[in-house]
Amino acid sequence: MRYFVFFVLIAIVAIWLIRRAHNEKEAEEAGKGESLHDQIHEVTDYTTGKTPINVGIQSQWRIRVVQIRREVSNFEIMNGRTPRSLDELVEEDRIGEQDMYMRYGNVKSKLISGLNQDGQFFIKWIGMDRKEGTNDDRVEVF
């Protein structure tokens, strides 16, 4: 009886080790396939601007646009005219000083604002590369 119990225990351990080795091999093979797939998508997402950082920046921009649009509308209702710049909205405590800036990592850049030729209020962010006239520039006209 003792030998039978010993044999069963050895069989259980052997089966456990075989399954573990098999699972590790499958995980390793799956990991190689996923990592290549992830690398391809990471490069694609980076070039198309869909990295988590860029998506976060775009969300931050959209939130800022909605906030400023609301305050420009409120300013127009209260004063009967369009503000000349974001500075005017800050002076009237409609937005905070920090709302005049967009942050990308450690870089903080001031939004450009004013009235266009048609008298419409606009804000412009020169983007993450901090160069005006590139593809990552964002402009909103209210």
Secondary structure, 3 states (H helix, E strand, C coil): CHHHHHHHHHHHHHHHHHHHHHHHHHHHHHHHHHHHHHHHHHHHHHHHCCCHHHHHHHHHHHHHHHHHHHHHHHHHHHHCCCCCCHHHHHHCCCCCHHHHEEEECCEEEECEEEECCCCCEEEEECCCCCCCCCCCCEEEEC
